Amino acid sequence: MSLVYFMCLALLQHSGLFQVVSSGTTPLKCGRRSKACADGSECVLYSHVCDGEPDCKDSSDEENCASHCTDAQFQCAHGGKCIDKGQVCDGESQCRDRSDELRCTTTSEGCVHHCDNKSRCLPANFLCDGERDCLDGTDEAACEDQDEETEGKSTVTASAPTSASSAPLSCSLASKPCKDNSDCVLYNHVCDGEVDCRDGSDEDGCVSECPKGQFQCAHGRRCIERAQVCDGAPQCQDRSDELACSGTVEGCSHQCDARSRCVPSSFLCDGERDCQDGTDELDCVDDACGPSEFQCGSGQCLAVSMRCDGHPDCPDQSDEDRCSKPPVCATKQRCPHSRECLVQEWLCDGDRDCRDGTDEKDCPVTQVTCGDFQWACKSKPECIPASWRCDGSRDCEDGSDETECDVVTCPTRQFGCRTGGCLDPGLVCNGVGDCVDGSDEAGNCGVKCSEEDRRSCSQTCFSSPQGPRCGCSEGYELLEDAVTCGDLDECDAGTSMCRHICRNSHGSFTCDCHPGYVLEADGRRCKITGEPLLLSSILNDLFVLGLRSGRVDVLPSSSKKAILSLDYDWRERRVYWDSLDSVSIKWSSLDHKSTGTLITGVRADSVAVDWLGRNLYWIDGVKSQILAIQLPSGAVTSPDFTVILDEDLDQPRSLALLPQKGLMFWTEIGSTVKIERAGMDGSERRAVVTTSLGWPVGVAIDSIANRVYWTDQRLRAIGSATLDGEDIQVLQMKDTSNPFSLAVFNDMLYWSDTKRRVVQEADKVTGKNRRVLLKRPRQPFGVKIMHPLLQSATERPCEAKGCSHLCVLAPGPRAVCKCPSGLLLSEDGDSCFSSLNTAFLLMLAPSTVTKIYLESRHTAFGLKDWPEHSALQLPGINQAAILDYSLRVDALFVTDISTASLSYLRIKDGASSSPHQLLRVPDDTVTAMALDFVTLNIYWSSGKRRWIHVSSTTNVYTAVVVKEGMGRVESIALHPRRGSLCFANLVAQGSDTGATVECSNMDGTERRVVWKDAIAPESLVFSGDGKSIYWADTSLGTIGSVQLDELSYTELKVGDGLAAVALSDDMLLWMTTGDKTKVWFQDEQQQNTMWFETETKVVSLKVFSRSDQRGANQCSAHNGGCAHLCLPTAEGRTCRCAHDHSPLNSSHCVPRQHCPAGSRLCLDLLSCRPINERCGGHVGCFDRSDQNCITLNEILSDVVPGPSNLQNSIPLAPSVPILPRNSSASLNTSEELWTVDLEQCGDTRCSGRGRCVVVNGETGCVCPLWYPGDSCQDDLLKSLQRPLVYGAVGLVTLVAVIVALVVFRRTRSDETSGTEPPAARETSLTEIETKAEPGPSAQTSPTETDKPEEVVTAVD
């Protein structure tokens, strides 16, 4: 009785009788997806409006309907309803007269039985299988008649035997015969408590009580699993397993479907039918809109700013009705009659944007070229995703995608026809040809199963063309032994029928949902409680769309240009975003309608919120970094941020986080296009997708299916893969013409298309069921789905960690502490300390340099990736080989093989300037280089100039310090405090090559061999006190060292792959190379310990510290009194003149006189070459020294900002005034240097004979050679007494004066005229330090154009 009562109640509710009774006095209210009839008598769904059949009593739902459909649509036979052609013959009727599913039988494979008014056609194996597949039930009708006919045939053959001796009843595989052989009963009706057989045999021998862990149905003795109780799908015939479930269903608010289902309140009146009886959408009343909103006639609420804006946003277009004046269209196009605003991309796009349909009329037929991941339909120029081919659904208009499909492999429990098709065992050898080719009735069908066959089969035996075979019930599969039936795992990843969680059981399966979701009535899909919201940036506006209610809100935004990336923090109710017009990350409130700035002075290409660890991540594509900052609860007081990753990033573009697993994913669009992943702390980095990519610009994570999705603007597609990069799927659809950003939520995929100017949704697996959610005249960019459940967690690892600065999530997730730039993580792993006076390691790669503080080795070693570090891109450097560094001037000196040059880069705030060439050796390679950190002189050698040269970086002076007996110099080491120089000398000895380690003073004197048995010594380095020299012999795999005073040799064997060695406070570090680069150190117990390894190719490493570069020698002050080069020695210093000058005395130089005017002496002193041919590419000097191009051109005058889309140049060190050219004062940034008024000071302070400089606040003079003294007061000519001497000196002085005047006038001319080409002007490193630096330049990104709408186009 109770069952009948609930069924009647459901029918009454569905019929609307209850509504009529209760609505006598109140005005009619319709749901969001329905509209009222004109007479106000009832409501009809929008899907029934203009469908050709009147639903309103006054037929008002069929008035003012369009009479014709577009070319891309199908018109139902009865009425004017238009549907997409892709929905025709898809197995689901959209027309109420079902005309879209008629005449489809010609393309239905294996069609045997028509039913449901010929709207459906079934294969033979669906007939009489015990399951009702047709709505009219005809597939299970007349099944007994077939058996009777079979029996009749037997009767005739047996000469009319009595009924008692008739042939046994033949039942289908899913049923069994009753004992009296009168009927067949389904197995799931056996022992269910209700008698189905006439003799009651289906209820005989049944267990009276269910085993533990099972549930017994109320009427009868059927037992089911406890997990199937209150799962939304009844297993008991009396539905008792789904009754009284309200207490067990989370958020249960409304019971429906005869109390077999309970849905939460958020499912009620949401426009989606969740109950089969439809009661969840009855008696709905629209929510009132706010004062700043407009209510559509269909019930949705829109921001009032969208009213009469020229574009319909309401489903019924009521927001554009009764407008006082036509809107101003920014696109300059509008519909000719209905006056809506249009953009060019909307014409002939398949969607009707004009009410009069004129935007879809007279559309030309265009030739299409299908992509790599598409399939071309045969009869029309149409492309579909390749995955739609032979998927059982007709997608091409001509149906060609479902023809000529490969034969499907049948499950082991079924019989496979030769020409394709699968049959249940009951349809094989039954006298009826169910296979098209009749192969199911051929062969040995006459051989019946014997008793032995039946005993050998674990379940059933049936006759087949191959003879007797074992069969299995549904939910089982035949194993390899062909006799045993094993459980079929319906939850296998490739065949799972569940959208969330699949739980396999023996012979069956059940679907479950993640917390916060409710299983839908089909038992397969899940629906989230509460309404999800779509967040999207439409140019510089932030739109919020309710995915169920259709409510549209516009958040406040201070941006004037496009907002390209966004994310949200539900806890603080904020949306974070970045735009083209600011170097900052800003936010807009979801609740308070306010805006603010999180951090300034940073560039962000993509932002992502770590809602679990409470951090914000972003990508800086110019610096190629991924950074993070802690999310504040209020205003940011300390804008310190942390670099998470900066090593080997090649133009990172988009970022997505998966905090639940502590993972982050990003796309790279540089020279190698790929999608990478790492822990959110930067650890465990790996590339996950490297194929099937064009230009991936957006990335998102599906946390339910554990897949990564991306948009590809070059392929015009959306791709996906597992989190490990497996199972790559690419959807290349006509609706992804220029996909930009995307989001994945539950079963759906959401993406913005900047060309079509729409935000769309589609099924995330198939790409079907596409729907346009937002369509605006301006371009959409960022897309996110907001819901509190998406940012909820039971455990928050960072809350218990206690980090002093930033806590980030590592894979797991687990909490890890990080420090901002300039701080180091202490040994406790929680707190940070200053790194100002800490030694660090520099590791040089071909285009980057990585800085690692040595203190970090105490926190972790044996790492499989980089330790805490910071990486710096070297713009303009392509093939770096050797490095050195000056902490005094924060300058990195590096050689580049690709340009045959030695350059330096200024380092400031984690950024570098452009490279400034100090030395260029065309058609040659610098093989060794070292910096004298006191004088900033560079010692170097090259492959073709095998001497050891020294070049001044403060003036253009070069000299040779070691010349005789030189082979190829592979490494140079300096110890300026002791004045020591050591080098590796590879000298050819006949057919062999010998190598020695030699040392001398830094002026080349006292040269000696300290080790002669080396083979390939490289990477020479002094001990801290300068008393020992170390090197790596890469051929022997040993680290050798010599104590220089005693010449005692020690050796450490480290093995193959040794590439370099470094020292810090006499702690030994070394590097090995191979498949990976590994860095090792020797701990306190002299044990060799691997610190870390990386896949990055490293070419050099060195250790630097302030203590190692502290100290002085006799060259420290005023360049040691030397006019040109001051070279320290063990005893003091030596002044050396440039190669084209001769010493006048021990400290001063004069030009060599035997070269004609306009020429310059070669370095070997053997010949002269014209100055204008210097560095011209044509070698004139035998020693090639005329191509030693030590020209320091326009240094720091044009800071290279990086790639073309950099908005602001890199800020560098503050400027200091220019030190006068040829000043003898040494460069010392601890002292302030500047020039004063030369004429006034020179006349008063320097006796009118010299030039003034101010050093550390004290004014001094730079005097000519013949006027010595502090104030140039001494006259050298007057001091000479003897006439002969006087005459000789006078002659020399006269020549020197003439030369000096010429040089001086030329110098003054160079300084004042500015007419000399930049390539010819020589600038010293003193000027490098002191020249004023330009402020940031405002370069714009490619998308920041002068076009009114800042249109972003696709990548071809």
Salt bridges, closest charged atoms under 4 A:
ASP51 OD2 - ARG96 NH1 3.52
ASP55 OD1 - ARG96 NH1 2.23
ASP97 OD2 - HIS78 ND1 2.94
GLU203 OE1 - ARG221 NH2 3.94
ASP238 OD2 - HIS219 ND1 2.92
ASP270 OD2 - LYS527 NZ 2.57
ASP270 OD2 - ARG548 NE 4.00
GLU272 OE1 - LYS527 NZ 2.95
ASP274 OD2 - LYS527 NZ 2.85
ASP287 OD2 - ARG32 NH2 2.85
GLU293 OE1 - ARG551 NH2 2.47
ASP309 OD2 - ARG776 NH2 2.76
ASP313 OD2 - ARG776 NH1 2.84
ASP321 OD1 - ARG355 NH2 2.68
GLU340 OE2 - ARG355 NE 3.71
ASP349 OD2 - ARG756 NH2 3.86
ASP349 OD2 - LYS775 NZ 2.89
ASP351 OD2 - ARG756 NH2 3.45
ASP351 OD1 - ARG770 NH2 3.89
ASP351 OD2 - LYS775 NZ 3.85
ASP353 OD1 - LYS775 NZ 2.76
ASP391 OD2 - LYS768 NZ 2.66
ASP395 OD1 - LYS768 NZ 2.98
GLU397 OE2 - LYS85 NZ 2.59
GLU397 OE1 - LYS380 NZ 3.18
GLU404 OE2 - LYS378 NZ 2.94
ASP424 OD1 - ARG413 NH1 3.58
ASP512 OD2 - ARG503 NH2 2.99
GLU520 OE2 - ARG525 NH1 3.32
ASP522 OD2 - ARG525 NE 2.78
ASP541 OD2 - ARG778 NH2 2.36
ASP553 OD2 - LYS593 NZ 2.87
ASP567 OD2 - LYS784 NZ 3.96
ASP569 OD2 - ARG614 NH2 2.69
ASP591 OD2 - ARG573 NE 2.94
ASP605 OD1 - ARG603 NH2 2.92
ASP646 OD1 - HIS869 NE2 3.25
GLU668 OE2 - ARG685 NH2 3.69
GLU676 OE2 - LYS674 NZ 3.59
GLU676 OE1 - ARG685 NE 2.93
ASP702 OD2 - LYS764 NZ 2.70
ASP724 OD1 - ARG677 NH1 3.12
ASP724 OD1 - ARG686 NH1 3.54
ASP727 OD2 - ARG707 NH1 2.97
ASP735 OD1 - ARG756 NH1 2.97
ASP735 OD2 - ARG770 NE 2.98
ASP747 OD1 - ARG499 NH1 3.40
GLU761 OE2 - ARG771 NE 2.76
ASP763 OD2 - ARG499 NH2 3.07
ASP830 OD1 - LYS801 NZ 3.60
GLU855 OE1 - HIS858 NE2 3.85
GLU868 OE2 - LYS818 NZ 2.87
ASP884 OD2 - LYS1102 NZ 3.37
ASP923 OD2 - LYS944 NZ 3.05
ASP923 OD2 - ARG1184 NH2 3.64
ASP924 OD2 - ARG945 NH1 2.55
GLU970 OE2 - ARG968 NE 2.44
GLU998 OE1 - ARG1007 NE 2.72
ASP1013 OD1 - LYS1012 NZ 3.64
GLU1093 OE2 - LYS864 NZ 3.82
GLU1093 OE2 - LYS1076 NZ 3.35
GLU1093 OE1 - LYS1078 NZ 3.81
ASP1140 OD1 - HIS1141 ND1 2.96
ASP1140 OD2 - ARG1160 NE 2.49
GLU1173 OE1 - ARG1169 NH2 2.88
GLU1322 OE2 - ARG1174 NH1 3.65
GLU1327 OE1 - ARG1221 NH2 3.98
GLU1344 OE2 - LYS561 NZ 2.76
GLU1349 OE1 - ARG757 NH1 2.35
ASP1356 OD1 - ARG716 NH2 3.46
